[in-house]
């Protein structure tokens, strides 16, 4: 054995002896003796290490792993067999009991050590395989505990999210990829698929660690030529333990005036004759993003066995990649030399998708405090008992698999065993603010003043987004400083310093009764989310007082400026606590009505009457919502009016039914001044169920308390938006939106960066963004008809001159417009593609007609045409997604009709399958349910949104009930009418959410309270979120729907008085 290796073995044995926690005799012993229980999500390196530390220190665990037993080891079980540590194993001691036999272990050795820890600490019986954690929430029985996936029978004192930073392989789309005839594979599949690259020309797309591994694979397999195509410059540092340790121990965590010293040394002695590959002087600094650790890549380039090409990929053709090569210092997308990189194989070294923490309570994520800007980078400032271990960082110099995993875990154990050590919300927020100020504030600005371009944010290339906080980058030396400061600056934690930093239980203070101490000490009130939301309520204000807007989660809502100006607003809480401070809450609990007297109070029975839409409200009366018919109801303010919006697809799952809900929306504004207009992208989260306090209810799925959260991003535009539509999930990998403007132009924007920024820590965006393409075929004629093709990158737009244009994108990403399609003699009001025929679309217009076109027609004239609504405008249409021969149209006279296309063109005038005249004003929007073929939503200018089930047929008893209701209300109620929503004014659009069954978004110009009750019916969950995307509040609601029988009763609630000026 080599002497150095022998000494290394001795050192590891010493580490085992001094720092390894002792495993319990058995898993059963641990479960019966441990005082606390922790849920750990993920059985990778971090999850297994955290679990072993918990078990070794007397805390029971349950490991939840999404995959099977083969997944124990996380990302290391998915990468290539040739993968291994790029840093020395001295800096990869994720548990004290790890034993390395080489300085740079292979993938197999790393997985073996992870499973060794998993076995030694008897974690197999504590691991739940094939369990996808979709939700972490408060226990309904004890709000100090947590439950997983709504299982109330298993409670946990704390939760550790250990999902890592690498998820599924990321395949980046390049224009023309489908035409490529060679081998195209992701770098993670090279050894699994035994990709043959012998004597071939290979192009490696990407310039990170995956690209270097792919390079080594190709060299080992005998590739003839290898080209690495990198978009940006990235630092490469040598594979040397001393050099790596010195760089990672820089304690400030950002660029300083001394950063040029290691950068100069690297360029001079490591890059040498390849300085053109290095980031240019004054460009990206060494301490601004994660460097690559490799000593062979530069040598292979130097030997001519590979080329490193910096530039932008234009597209892919049959035998290679069209590439624009840029010189050093030229930013992404800048000028360069066009060239073709011919290749027999393309390896996509584009890394992995970042796993999402969406399963954690949404109250952990606030606009100012989002990962990685959390306490010690791993705790949300709103909650101490949930640890996101090793999965929130973005860029760093150090290691992801070292002893910090154990330190974080032991801090959580310290919190559990000694509540005195738990930080308050104010302390955690203050720490985040101070650290951010130090890295991005005056200290960092002083660096910029002395040496411009040295700060970590200024080191990015032009056009490259940077972290919105100083937490976008850190070093291991900085992390150690955080730990020491955290332990030494609190007298309650000093006694635990041996335990936290080294795992020595003998240094622990005597544990106290956690529950009693938590309740007796006022300093710890509000440490849990539910209490915190009450603690930070603001005092009530008059309706016309805009000097101080209410705060959510202790910080201003998105878009609300400090001076009181209201931008993108916040949700109004329909169920806001009547107690405005914690002190009032405590006082009410102590001095309020005696519990024993409650049953003696007479129940106040509210007088009700049958109410239907033809009733008129009295003066100063408004309608108030009866929450028992809505499963979800929230309100929201926005800045400018809007005529149109759309629902954005997301990756949170299909057919979601759990609460709280999350949705993404996009809207275009109609601002007073053209320059104030914008496209607004919104994320609406923490949408909890409506709280209905019904003593007789046995529904265990109670609504969770907590404020809804709205986040928004904007893109500036110079004209008002008449109609906006987003691309569907079926073909669009990016979120594209088309906006039809008052100016007559149609802009196509890529809003993927804005959507991604909601869930990517540290993202920074600019509101000024050029469109991907602008359609000018309509001239200065505005229009309102826009629709994206369901399966292809094709867009239809119709204008007020009766013309329809088709815009398509080719494989090279270029857009072209054809048309016009003609036949209408008045303004085209709506247009929609067929859900089943890729070349067929329908249109309706103010000329009263419905027309069917085929894009293959050379004449561009309609194939079918009917006078759908004579003598009135046809405003809207919808195509049934499930029954592709059914269409519905809505007209200006308040009627809507359903059409069967099979009856068209048979020599006689088609008649509608059904026509309904319930609405008393023009139909403004209509849409079939995406999965229920007989259900549709209809909106009208009579301020109603109605839900219909066309399959309903009443029996004799139900028909009698309907006649009774009609007699009482003085109006005929169609049997197919399931629900009526009122209280909104000037309703413009209604859309079903494609991924949350029953959820509808309703855009209106104003909101008032309303009442709508369904009784004696068969109820099913039927969500209807409604958002008025205008300058006044809107409502997100979820209604229950009568499915097949029973009477629809409406009751009038006590109407609140509304005074002038309020």
DRENLUM-502226 format. One line per 5 residues: their letters; for each residue x, y, z of C-alpha. Coordinates in steps of 0.2 Angstrom, whole numbers. Layout:
DRENLUM-502226
A = X Y Z; ...
END
This chain:
DRENLUM-502226
XXXXX = 0 0 0; 6 17 -4; 12 27 11; 0 41 8; -14 29 6
XXXXX = -10 21 22; -10 37 31; -26 42 23; -34 25 29; -28 29 47
XXXXX = -35 46 46; -52 39 41; -52 27 55; -48 41 67; -63 51 60
XXXXX = -74 36 62; -69 34 81; -71 52 85; -86 58 75; -97 43 70
XXXXX = -114 42 80; -117 24 86; -131 15 77; -145 8 88; -146 -11 91
XXXXX = -161 -12 79; -173 -2 70; -187 -7 82; -176 -1 97; -174 16 89
XXXXX = -193 17 86; -198 13 103; -185 24 112; -183 39 102; -193 55 108
XXXXX = -194 63 91; -199 58 74; -193 66 57; -199 63 39; -185 63 27
XXXXX = -189 65 8; -177 57 -3; -165 42 -1; -150 49 -10; -133 54 -2
XXXXX = -141 68 8; -156 59 14; -147 43 19; -134 54 28; -147 64 37
XXXXX = -156 49 42; -141 40 49; -137 56 59; -154 56 66; -154 38 71
XXXXX = -137 39 79; -143 54 90; -159 46 96; -172 53 83; -183 41 74
XXXXX = -185 43 55; -195 38 40; -187 39 23; -199 42 8; -191 37 -9
XXXXX = -200 41 -25; -191 26 -34; -187 8 -29; -173 1 -19; -161 3 -34
XXXXX = -163 22 -31; -154 22 -14; -140 33 -19; -150 46 -28; -142 54 -43
XXXXX = -126 43 -42; -137 28 -47; -142 37 -63; -126 44 -70; -113 35 -81
XXXXX = -102 21 -75; -87 32 -80; -93 46 -68; -84 49 -52; -78 63 -40
XXXXX = -70 77 -48; -64 84 -31; -53 74 -19; -63 62 -7; -55 72 8
XXXXX = -69 85 3; -83 72 1; -86 65 18; -105 65 19; -104 54 34
XXXXX = -90 51 47; -92 32 44; -87 33 25; -71 25 20; -63 29 3
XXXXX = -49 19 -4; -44 31 -17; -43 50 -19; -56 51 -33; -69 37 -31
XXXXX = -79 31 -45; -98 31 -46; -99 13 -40; -88 17 -25; -99 31 -20
XXXXX = -115 21 -22; -107 7 -12; -103 19 3; -120 27 3; -128 10 4
XXXXX = -116 5 17; -122 19 28; -140 14 24; -137 -4 30; -126 0 45
XXXXX = -139 11 53; -153 -1 49; -163 11 38; -171 -2 26; -186 -5 37
XXXXX = -188 14 39; -188 17 20; -204 18 10; -200 15 -8; -211 20 -23
XXXXX = -219 34 -12; -220 51 -21; -222 64 -8; -234 77 -15; -239 87 0
XXXXX = -232 91 17; -245 99 28; -250 102 46; -258 88 56; -276 92 59
XXXXX = -275 85 76; -259 94 82; -253 109 72; -236 107 79; -233 91 69
XXXXX = -233 87 51; -241 74 40; -236 67 23; -248 66 8; -263 70 19
XXXXX = -261 54 30; -267 60 47; -262 43 55; -244 47 55; -237 63 62
XXXXX = -219 70 62; -210 83 73; -200 89 58; -197 86 40; -180 86 30
XXXXX = -182 88 11; -167 80 4; -171 79 -15; -154 86 -21; -151 98 -35
XXXXX = -151 85 -50; -167 77 -55; -172 70 -72; -160 73 -87; -163 89 -96
XXXXX = -165 88 -115; -164 105 -123; -173 107 -139; -163 113 -154; -172 118 -170
XXXXX = -172 104 -183; -167 90 -170; -180 79 -178; -171 79 -195; -154 73 -188
XXXXX = -149 56 -195; -135 52 -183; -135 47 -165; -142 59 -152; -141 55 -134
XXXXX = -141 63 -117; -124 62 -108; -132 52 -94; -136 38 -105; -119 35 -113
XXXXX = -114 19 -103; -132 13 -100; -135 12 -119; -117 8 -123; -117 22 -136
XXXXX = -104 18 -150; -93 33 -154; -78 23 -160; -70 32 -175; -84 45 -176
XXXXX = -85 64 -176; -94 69 -160; -102 85 -155; -104 88 -136; -117 101 -133
XXXXX = -114 110 -116; -99 117 -107; -101 110 -89; -95 95 -79; -107 84 -90
XXXXX = -98 90 -105; -81 86 -98; -87 68 -93; -93 66 -111; -77 71 -118
XXXXX = -68 58 -107; -80 45 -113; -77 49 -131; -58 49 -129; -59 32 -120
XXXXX = -70 25 -134; -59 31 -148; -69 45 -156; -60 53 -171; -65 71 -168
XXXXX = -73 79 -153; -81 96 -153; -87 104 -137; -100 117 -140; -101 129 -125
XXXXX = -113 144 -124; -103 153 -110; -86 154 -102; -84 143 -87; -69 142 -75
XXXXX = -59 126 -74; -48 123 -59; -36 109 -57; -39 93 -49; -28 96 -34
XXXXX = -34 94 -16; -23 109 -9; -28 121 -23; -46 116 -22; -47 118 -3
XXXXX = -38 135 -3; -51 142 -16; -66 135 -7; -61 142 10; -62 160 4
XXXXX = -73 166 18; -83 181 10; -92 171 -3; -91 184 -17; -78 193 -28
XXXXX = -66 204 -19; -50 214 -24; -40 198 -20; -50 187 -32; -39 192 -47
XXXXX = -24 184 -39; -30 166 -41; -38 170 -58; -21 177 -64; -12 161 -57
XXXXX = -25 150 -66; -23 159 -83; -4 159 -82; 0 141 -75; -15 131 -78
XXXXX = -23 137 -95; -6 144 -101; -8 143 -120; -27 141 -119; -31 157 -111
XXXXX = -44 161 -125; -54 147 -117; -54 155 -100; -67 169 -95; -59 186 -100
XXXXX = -51 198 -88; -64 209 -80; -78 196 -86; -85 182 -75; -75 180 -59
XXXXX = -70 164 -51; -81 168 -36; -97 171 -46; -102 153 -52; -98 135 -49
XXXXX = -81 131 -58; -77 114 -66; -64 103 -57; -54 94 -70; -36 92 -75
XXXXX = -37 82 -91; -49 92 -102; -37 106 -106; -23 94 -109; -34 84 -122
XXXXX = -38 101 -131; -20 105 -130; -15 89 -139; -28 92 -153; -39 77 -147
XXXXX = -54 90 -145; -60 107 -149; -68 119 -137; -80 131 -147; -88 145 -139
XXXXX = -104 151 -148; -123 149 -151; -132 135 -159; -143 140 -174; -151 124 -178
XXXXX = -148 105 -183; -149 98 -200; -146 80 -206; -127 78 -203; -122 92 -191
XXXXX = -125 108 -181; -126 125 -188; -116 136 -176; -110 154 -174; -93 154 -166
XXXXX = -90 169 -154; -73 176 -149; -68 178 -131; -78 192 -122; -92 192 -134
XXXXX = -109 189 -125; -122 176 -129; -131 180 -145; -118 192 -150; -109 193 -167
XXXXX = -98 178 -173; -92 167 -187; -105 155 -194; -99 138 -197; -106 120 -198
XXXXX = -100 107 -185; -102 90 -195; -104 75 -183; -110 57 -183; -116 59 -165
XXXXX = -123 73 -154; -121 71 -135; -132 83 -125; -122 87 -110; -136 99 -104
XXXXX = -137 93 -86; -152 89 -76; -168 97 -71; -168 104 -54; -181 95 -42
XXXXX = -195 106 -36; -199 109 -17; -217 112 -22; -223 99 -10; -218 109 5
XXXXX = -231 121 12; -233 137 1; -232 148 17; -213 144 17; -211 154 1
XXXXX = -213 172 1; -208 185 -12; -193 191 -2; -187 175 6; -186 161 -7
XXXXX = -173 148 -9; -158 151 -8; -162 167 2; -167 157 17; -160 156 35
XXXXX = -143 147 34; -148 144 16; -159 129 21; -173 135 32; -187 146 27
XXXXX = -188 161 39; -206 156 42; -203 139 49; -189 131 59; -195 113 59
XXXXX = -193 110 40; -175 108 34; -171 109 15; -155 100 17; -142 102 2
XXXXX = -156 106 -11; -157 125 -11; -140 131 -17; -137 138 -34; -119 141 -37
XXXXX = -104 137 -25; -86 133 -23; -84 118 -11; -93 102 -11; -111 95 -10
XXXXX = -106 80 0; -97 85 15; -99 86 34; -111 101 32; -125 88 29
XXXXX = -123 82 47; -121 99 54; -138 105 47; -146 89 53; -139 91 71
XXXXX = -145 109 71; -163 102 68; -160 89 81; -155 103 93; -171 113 89
XXXXX = -181 98 93; -173 94 110; -170 111 116; -184 124 111; -173 138 119
XXXXX = -162 136 104; -175 139 91; -173 155 81; -188 167 80; -195 172 63
XXXXX = -188 190 66; -171 183 69; -171 172 54; -177 186 43; -164 198 50
XXXXX = -150 185 47; -155 184 28; -156 203 26; -139 206 35; -131 192 24
XXXXX = -139 199 8; -133 216 13; -116 211 16; -114 202 -1; -124 214 -12
XXXXX = -124 230 -2; -111 242 3; -97 230 6; -100 222 -12; -102 240 -19
XXXXX = -86 245 -12; -77 231 -21; -86 237 -37; -80 255 -34; -62 250 -31
XXXXX = -61 237 -45; -76 238 -57; -82 221 -63; -76 212 -48; -93 210 -38
XXXXX = -101 193 -40; -116 201 -50; -106 211 -61; -96 196 -66; -110 189 -77
XXXXX = -110 191 -96; -122 203 -104; -139 195 -106; -136 183 -92; -147 183 -77
XXXXX = -140 184 -60; -146 180 -43; -158 192 -36; -149 191 -19; -131 188 -13
XXXXX = -136 169 -10; -134 165 -28; -116 160 -24; -106 155 -9; -90 146 -4
XXXXX = -87 132 9; -77 144 20; -92 156 20; -103 142 25; -92 137 40
XXXXX = -92 155 45; -111 155 46; -111 139 57; -99 147 69; -108 164 70
XXXXX = -124 155 72; -118 144 87; -107 157 96; -119 172 96; -133 164 106
XXXXX = -130 159 124; -144 146 122; -134 137 109; -116 138 115; -118 123 126
XXXXX = -123 113 110; -108 118 100; -99 101 102; -114 92 97; -119 103 82
XXXXX = -101 105 75; -94 88 79; -108 76 84; -103 74 102; -118 70 113
XXXXX = -108 72 129; -108 91 126; -127 92 125; -136 102 139; -150 93 149
XXXXX = -165 92 138; -181 100 144; -199 97 141; -201 104 123; -219 106 123
XXXXX = -220 115 140; -206 127 136; -213 131 119; -230 136 127; -223 145 142
XXXXX = -211 156 133; -219 170 123; -203 172 113; -207 156 103; -225 161 98
XXXXX = -228 162 80; -214 150 75; -226 139 66; -234 145 50; -252 146 57
XXXXX = -248 157 71; -236 167 61; -250 172 49; -260 179 63; -245 188 71
XXXXX = -241 199 57; -258 205 53; -260 224 52; -273 235 60; -289 238 52
XXXXX = -291 254 41; -305 263 33; -310 258 15; -303 274 8; -287 274 17
XXXXX = -273 269 5; -259 275 15; -254 258 22; -259 242 13; -261 226 22
XXXXX = -246 215 22; -246 196 19; -233 185 28; -225 201 36; -220 208 19
XXXXX = -228 219 6; -237 210 -8; -230 209 -25; -231 225 -34; -236 236 -19
XXXXX = -224 250 -17; -218 257 -1; -226 273 -4; -243 265 -5; -245 265 -24
XXXXX = -254 249 -28; -246 239 -42; -250 220 -45; -260 218 -29; -263 205 -16
XXXXX = -277 193 -12; -291 198 -1; -294 185 12; -313 182 13; -310 173 30
XXXXX = -297 185 38; -296 183 56; -306 195 66; -292 196 79; -279 209 72
XXXXX = -264 204 83; -258 190 94; -262 199 110; -280 201 105; -281 183 101
XXXXX = -274 178 118; -286 190 126; -301 183 117; -296 166 121; -295 170 140
XXXXX = -309 183 142; -322 177 129; -338 167 131; -337 152 143; -337 136 132
XXXXX = -350 128 143; -362 143 139; -361 141 120; -373 127 119; -386 137 129
XXXXX = -386 152 117; -400 152 105; -395 149 87; -398 164 76; -408 158 61
XXXXX = -406 169 46; -421 173 36; -420 168 18; -430 169 3; -430 161 -14
XXXXX = -418 172 -25; -416 171 -44; -407 182 -56; -423 191 -62; -424 198 -44
XXXXX = -418 216 -41; -408 222 -27; -414 236 -16; -404 252 -13; -388 250 -4
XXXXX = -389 231 -5; -376 220 -11; -376 201 -13; -365 191 -1; -357 174 -5
XXXXX = -364 159 4; -348 149 6; -356 132 8; -357 131 -10; -339 136 -14
XXXXX = -325 124 -10; -313 139 -14; -316 157 -14; -302 171 -14; -301 189 -21
XXXXX = -287 198 -29; -283 216 -35; -273 221 -50; -268 237 -58; -275 239 -76
XXXXX = -291 233 -84; -290 218 -96; -301 211 -109; -292 195 -110; -281 182 -101
XXXXX = -276 164 -102; -271 149 -91; -253 143 -92; -249 125 -92; -237 119 -78
XXXXX = -228 104 -72; -237 101 -56; -247 87 -62; -263 82 -71; -280 81 -64
XXXXX = -274 89 -47; -287 89 -33; -277 93 -17; -276 109 -8; -269 122 -7
XXXXX = -269 124 -26; -257 133 -37; -260 140 -55; -251 151 -67; -260 165 -78
XXXXX = -255 177 -91; -265 193 -96; -263 208 -107; -268 225 -100; -279 240 -107
XXXXX = -270 254 -98; -274 273 -99; -258 277 -108; -251 265 -121; -234 266 -113
XXXXX = -241 259 -97; -247 243 -105; -239 226 -101; -241 207 -102; -243 201 -84
XXXXX = -238 183 -79; -244 178 -62; -242 163 -50; -256 161 -38; -252 149 -24
XXXXX = -258 144 -7; -276 144 -14; -284 135 1; -302 128 2; -315 140 7
XXXXX = -318 138 26; -336 133 29; -339 132 48; -353 118 48; -354 109 64
XXXXX = -363 95 56; -350 93 42; -340 77 43; -328 82 30; -310 79 36
XXXXX = -302 88 23; -304 105 32; -297 121 24; -280 126 29; -278 143 36
XXXXX = -265 154 28; -265 169 16; -265 166 -3; -249 171 -12; -248 181 -28
XXXXX = -232 183 -38; -230 192 -54; -218 196 -68; -221 208 -82; -216 212 -100
XXXXX = -218 230 -107; -229 232 -123; -234 248 -131; -252 245 -135; -267 238 -127
XXXXX = -271 220 -128; -288 214 -136; -285 196 -134; -270 185 -127; -268 166 -129
XXXXX = -255 155 -123; -248 139 -131; -254 122 -125; -243 109 -117; -245 97 -130
XXXXX = -232 104 -142; -224 119 -134; -209 116 -123; -208 134 -119; -222 146 -114
XXXXX = -226 157 -129; -240 169 -129; -249 179 -144; -256 196 -140; -268 204 -153
XXXXX = -265 223 -150; -276 238 -152; -263 244 -165; -267 229 -176; -250 220 -173
XXXXX = -249 203 -166; -234 200 -155; -227 183 -150; -217 183 -134; -207 169 -126
XXXXX = -212 171 -107; -203 155 -102; -190 165 -92; -204 174 -82; -213 157 -78
XXXXX = -196 149 -73; -192 163 -62; -206 159 -50; -198 143 -46; -179 146 -49
XXXXX = -170 154 -34; -161 170 -38; -168 173 -55; -168 191 -61; -178 198 -76
XXXXX = -180 214 -86; -197 220 -91; -191 226 -108; -191 211 -119; -192 210 -138
XXXXX = -205 199 -146; -200 183 -155; -210 188 -170; -223 202 -174; -237 199 -187
XXXXX = -241 214 -197; -252 207 -210; -268 215 -202; -261 232 -205; -269 244 -193
XXXXX = -285 235 -191; -287 228 -174; -295 211 -170; -301 200 -156; -299 182 -163
XXXXX = -283 172 -158; -280 153 -156; -265 142 -156; -266 125 -164; -267 111 -151
XXXXX = -253 100 -158; -243 111 -170; -234 128 -169; -247 137 -179; -257 153 -175
XXXXX = -274 159 -181; -278 178 -180; -294 187 -186; -297 205 -187; -312 218 -188
XXXXX = -311 218 -207; -316 200 -208; -299 193 -213; -290 178 -205; -272 175 -206
XXXXX = -262 159 -202; -244 160 -195; -233 145 -194; -216 141 -187; -204 130 -196
XXXXX = -191 118 -189; -177 132 -190; -188 143 -178; -193 155 -192; -211 162 -193
XXXXX = -221 165 -209; -239 171 -212; -251 166 -225; -268 172 -230; -280 180 -228
XXXXX = -294 167 -227; -310 177 -232; -329 174 -232; -335 184 -217; -343 201 -222
XXXXX = -340 209 -204; -328 208 -190; -321 191 -185; -325 189 -167; -318 172 -163
XXXXX = -308 158 -171; -304 140 -165; -295 125 -172; -303 108 -173; -297 97 -159
XXXXX = -295 82 -171; -293 88 -189; -276 97 -190; -280 108 -205; -298 113 -200
XXXXX = -304 128 -190; -320 137 -186; -324 155 -185; -338 166 -181; -342 185 -184
XXXXX = -353 200 -182; -362 194 -199; -371 181 -189; -362 166 -197; -352 151 -192
XXXXX = -339 145 -205; -328 130 -206; -311 132 -215; -298 120 -222; -281 127 -223
XXXXX = -277 116 -237; -289 125 -248; -281 135 -262; -295 148 -262; -295 151 -244
XXXXX = -314 151 -243; -325 142 -231; -329 124 -234; -345 126 -224; -355 141 -218
XXXXX = -372 143 -209; -382 158 -203; -380 152 -185; -388 167 -176; -398 178 -189
XXXXX = -399 197 -187; -386 197 -172; -368 196 -169; -360 179 -165; -347 184 -152
XXXXX = -339 167 -147; -337 149 -151; -330 133 -143; -326 116 -150; -329 101 -139
XXXXX = -313 93 -135; -320 76 -132; -334 75 -145; -325 83 -160; -341 85 -170
XXXXX = -349 97 -157; -348 116 -157; -356 129 -147; -359 147 -151; -364 162 -141
XXXXX = -373 177 -148; -377 196 -145; -395 192 -141; -390 181 -125; -393 165 -134
XXXXX = -381 151 -136; -383 136 -147; -375 119 -149; -371 112 -166; -368 95 -173
XXXXX = -356 96 -188; -362 79 -195; -378 88 -200; -369 101 -210; -369 100 -229
XXXXX = -383 88 -232; -394 99 -243; -404 107 -229; -401 121 -217; -393 114 -201
XXXXX = -402 116 -185; -394 117 -168; -395 102 -157; -400 114 -143; -403 133 -140
XXXXX = -404 141 -123; -410 158 -119; -406 161 -101; -394 176 -102; -402 192 -104
XXXXX = -387 201 -112; -374 197 -125; -364 181 -122; -346 186 -120; -337 169 -117
XXXXX = -341 151 -119; -330 136 -116; -333 117 -116; -325 107 -101; -309 100 -106
XXXXX = -313 82 -100; -332 82 -97; -340 82 -114; -357 88 -109; -352 102 -97
XXXXX = -348 120 -102; -347 137 -95; -355 152 -102; -353 171 -97; -363 185 -102
XXXXX = -364 204 -101; -379 202 -89; -366 199 -75; -369 180 -74; -358 165 -76
XXXXX = -368 149 -79; -362 131 -78; -372 119 -89; -373 100 -91; -381 96 -107
XXXXX = -384 77 -103; -396 81 -89; -414 75 -91; -427 77 -77; -439 63 -71
XXXXX = -457 67 -67; -453 71 -48; -438 83 -53; -449 91 -67; -462 95 -54
XXXXX = -449 103 -43; -442 113 -57; -460 120 -60; -462 124 -42; -446 134 -42
XXXXX = -451 143 -58; -468 147 -50; -459 154 -34; -446 163 -44; -457 169 -58
XXXXX = -445 162 -71; -442 146 -81; -426 137 -75; -418 125 -88; -415 108 -82
XXXXX = -398 108 -89; -393 124 -79; -382 117 -64; -375 133 -56; -377 152 -58
XXXXX = -363 164 -52; -367 182 -50; -359 197 -42; -346 201 -55; -349 216 -67
XXXXX = -344 217 -86; -338 198 -87; -326 196 -102; -319 179 -102; -321 162 -94
XXXXX = -308 148 -95; -307 130 -88; -291 125 -80; -284 111 -91; -275 102 -76
XXXXX = -286 105 -61; -303 97 -64; -317 110 -63; -307 125 -60; -313 140 -70
XXXXX = -305 157 -72; -317 172 -75; -311 189 -80; -323 203 -75; -322 222 -73
XXXXX = -328 222 -55; -333 212 -40; -347 212 -27; -353 199 -15; -365 186 -21
XXXXX = -376 172 -14; -379 155 -23; -384 140 -14; -388 122 -20; -397 111 -8
XXXXX = -404 93 -8; -392 88 -22; -379 76 -26; -363 86 -24; -346 84 -31
XXXXX = -331 95 -30; -332 107 -44; -319 121 -43; -322 138 -51; -308 150 -48
XXXXX = -312 167 -55; -300 181 -57; -305 198 -63; -290 204 -72; -295 223 -70
XXXXX = -292 237 -58; -304 230 -46; -305 214 -36; -309 198 -43; -314 181 -36
XXXXX = -307 164 -37; -320 152 -32; -324 134 -32; -343 129 -33; -352 113 -30
XXXXX = -363 106 -44; -379 97 -44; -375 82 -56; -390 73 -61; -405 77 -49
XXXXX = -413 88 -36; -419 106 -36; -408 121 -37; -413 133 -23; -406 150 -21
XXXXX = -407 159 -4; -404 178 -1; -392 182 13; -392 197 24; -386 211 13
XXXXX = -373 222 19; -376 241 18; -364 250 6; -362 268 10; -357 281 -3
XX = -338 282 -5; -334 265 2
END
